[in-house]
Amino acid sequence: MSAGLLARAGFDVLLLEAGGPDNDVLCSGLLNPEAQAALGVRPPAHVLREPIVPLLQYHDRDNHLRLEYDPHYVNTSRPAFDAWLREEAQAQGVHIAYETRAQRISHGEHGITLATSAGELRCGILLDCTGWRALSRKQSARRPAPQVHAFQGTVKADLPPQSMWAVFDSALTDYYAWIVPKGAGRFLLGAGYPQASAVTREQAEDPWNKLTRMLDYLGGLGYSVELEDAKPLGSPITTPTDMRQLWWGERGVIPVGEASGMVSPSSGDGISYCLQGGIAIAGALTQFRGELGGPVSPELQRRIIRRYLQGMAPALSELRFNILKARTAADPELRNLAVRLLPLFLRRPVRRLDWNRPLPQGA
Ligand SMILES: Cc1cc2nc3c(=O)[nH]c(=O)nc-3n(C[C@H](O)[C@H](O)[C@H](O)COP(=O)(O)OP(=O)(O)OC[C@H]3O[C@@H](n4cnc5c(N)ncnc54)[C@H](O)[C@@H]3O)c2cc1C
């Protein structure tokens, strides 16, 4: 997002991507309302997946509570979404170097030097968009941001095609588990766990073992599930527990998106924050354009970051609220109290389903 906007503002922008044009970031591909607003346009048909606007069923196994509502999400294929964004950026003048990994950032009298798998590059400003890997943070004195370890794989199931579930179950994890429909009877099944959690260890013999409790839950509700992937894939998700854990870089290096730590710890949504961050940093750099060129002084860095964070004020206050939501959701009793406020908070109908007789989605 920032790349295209910066190119349009006249910056010479090079985007490095460690993967190829079909790079696949582990993700469920759901765009929340904030992500849709930041995009400003609906992604083209080839990026969307059925059901395009799924309903959400909230399952609380601790409190025997099932609710259903429309979260106003849009369902996409994440690799197709990323490829479409890169095509849009290229059309606006961004250069893309695929299969090129950024390896080490250093600073000299002429600005920033970046060692990559394809040789050294020089630049005045370096936007660190490396996601959970957060290259610039790793090179800094900052502690790593907290993360949960997510696992997700594709299953075929006779669930109603609309089924999108968020399952809270403290016997499985303090985070949550999910089902996301992708059309033609296929669903993503996943869960996030504390790092090095016992349930995720020694799984070589049976990699799906970490999702057994979810598979049993589906079986108990009468659904049959066929595992399509040989194993669920794993990836960290950054889960800030305090706003002070966010990282805003130094000396012309500026993290955007998950590299700055911005991911909702309550839902795992991160796309909205990287899109909003992209727009905000493009605005900030455009404002200070006349002062860029050589090494960025600490004073200029402060001014750029101040303007960047001003542009992200709504996203930052939403993240602050989501940190509170995540703390509440991790405690079954608090969660049970807080969920009663959901219709007020969402300002839209929330349907209560019978715990003992689950209705099909949307019925
Ligand atoms: C299982 C799972 C499901 C999720 N589902 C959702 C969802 O439905 N909706 C949602 O909003 N969020 C979801 N998220 C979170 C979301 O995927 C991330 O927060 C979001 O992708 C962050 O975007 P980003 O651009 O900051 O980083 P990323 O999307 O991680 O992009 C980083 C890019 O940089 C490349 N890269 C990394 N290191 C280097 C390097 N050194 N050199 C060059 N290139 C590099 C990577 O290949 C990648 O393409 C999910 C996460 C997980 C793990």
The ligand as a Gaussian input file, in Angstrom:
#p B3LYP/6-31G(d) Opt

LIG

0 1
 C       -2.745000     -18.544000      10.536000
 C       -2.906000     -17.060000      10.408000
 C       -4.120000     -16.531000       9.994000
 C       -4.278000     -15.157000       9.880000
 N       -5.463000     -14.678000       9.389000
 C       -5.645000     -13.352000       9.235000
 C       -6.847000     -12.856000       8.642000
 O       -7.729000     -13.616000       8.242000
 N       -6.986000     -11.506000       8.528000
 C       -6.012000     -10.635000       8.936000
 O       -6.202000      -9.411000       8.838000
 N       -4.850000     -11.090000       9.453000
 C       -4.628000     -12.424000       9.597000
 N       -3.440000     -12.893000      10.081000
 C       -2.372000     -11.933000      10.399000
 C       -1.780000     -11.407000       9.091000
 O       -1.449000     -12.484000       8.234000
 C       -0.523000     -10.587000       9.346000
 O       -0.635000      -9.802000      10.497000
 C       -0.278000      -9.687000       8.134000
 O       -0.034000     -10.506000       7.014000
 C        0.891000      -8.767000       8.380000
 O        1.164000      -8.104000       7.186000
 P        2.605000      -7.527000       6.892000
 O        2.552000      -6.981000       5.506000
 O        3.021000      -6.661000       8.000000
 O        3.565000      -8.802000       6.916000
 P        3.464000     -10.150000       6.055000
 O        2.129000     -10.328000       5.472000
 O        4.058000     -11.226000       6.904000
 O        4.416000      -9.850000       4.832000
 C        5.802000      -9.838000       4.961000
 C        6.355000     -10.080000       3.577000
 O        7.746000      -9.830000       3.620000
 C        8.451000     -10.933000       3.088000
 N        9.700000     -10.991000       3.864000
 C        9.855000     -11.349000       5.168000
 N       11.131000     -11.211000       5.541000
 C       11.787000     -10.733000       4.442000
 C       13.136000     -10.356000       4.195000
 N       14.076000     -10.450000       5.143000
 N       13.458000      -9.903000       2.965000
 C       12.508000      -9.790000       1.985000
 N       11.226000     -10.129000       2.158000
 C       10.876000     -10.583000       3.383000
 C        7.547000     -12.149000       3.288000
 O        7.823000     -13.147000       2.305000
 C        6.164000     -11.533000       3.123000
 O        5.705000     -11.522000       1.800000
 C       -3.223000     -14.272000      10.212000
 C       -2.000000     -14.790000      10.622000
 C       -1.834000     -16.177000      10.713000
 C       -0.496000     -16.729000      11.142000

